[in-house]
């Protein structure tokens, strides 16, 4: 599964390197989501999901190795929904729905 993720996200690094503007590294990092805010595949940056042990466990379940991907620094500020079209099928609507269901279950605890 880890190979699948790495292969699928390989296109992401090419797409990002081919002209997608990268954030200015001198700009302040976005503020983390409030502790009470529910994590979302639509609006929560990937780095916030990785930084929280509970949401990282959800990511590891569905897309193992995402935080270790060689291009992680390029896509960590994006949401899972934003990465989906560049993931070469690693992420799709069904996978994002399953991830969101697990994130929603965390929010209920």
N, C-alpha and C positions, 0 to 999 in steps of 0.2 A: 504494500500500500504506500509505503514511503517513496518507493521508486516512482509510483504512479503520480504522486503529488509533485515530486521533483520534475518529472517529465512534463507534466501538465503546466506547471508554472514556469517552465523554461521559456515558453513563448512570452510570458509576462515580462521577463527581463529584457527580451528583445524589443517588445513593444514600448517599454518604458525608455529604453535606450534610443529608440528610433524617433523620439520627438515629443513624448509626453513631458510636459514641464514638471520639473521636480521642485519641491518646496525649497525656499531659501533657508539654508541651514542656520543662518544668523537670526531668523525669525523665531519668536518664542513658540515653544511647543503648545499645541492646543491643550486647554484645561481638561483634566480627566473628567469623565462623567460623574455626576453626583452619585454617592453611594446608594441612594434609594432609586436611582433611575434604572430602568430595565435595560439590559443589553439587547442590541438589535443587529441583525445582519444588514439592515438598511442604513443605520445611522451611527453605529459604534465603530470607531477605527479599530483595525486589527490589533494594533499595539495595546489598546486598552483591554481587549479580550485576553491577550497574552499576559498582560501585567497582573491580572486578577486570577488567583489560583483556581477558583471555581469555574470561571468562564474558559480558562486555558484548558481545563480538563475536558470541557465540551469540544473545543477545537481539536484537542489531541484524539478524541474519540472519532471525530468525523474527517479530519484532515491532518493526520499525524505528521509531525515534522515541519509544520508551516513556519514555526518560529526559527527553525534552523535552516530554512531555505536560503541559498546564497543571495537571492535578491530580496530578502526580507526587508532590508532597509529602504528599498525602493517602493514597496507596496504597503508597508506597515501603517501608514497614515490613511490608507484607503479602507473602505468598508468591504465586507465579503461580497456584497452585491456589486460593487464597482469592479472587483477583481474577477467576478464570474465570467465575463466575456473573454477575458484574457487567459483563463485557466485551462483552456483546451479540454473541457469536459470534466475536469476534476471537481469543479463546483457547477451545479445546475440547480434548477428550481426545486427539485425533489430534495437534494442535499441541503439547500438553504432552508427549506421548510423544516427538515429534521433538526438542523442546528437551532433554528429559532424556537422550535418546540422545547428543546432541552434548555435553552436560555430562559424561556418563559417559566419552565418548571423551577429553575433556580430562583427566580424573582418571587415565587410564591412561598419560599422558605424564609 
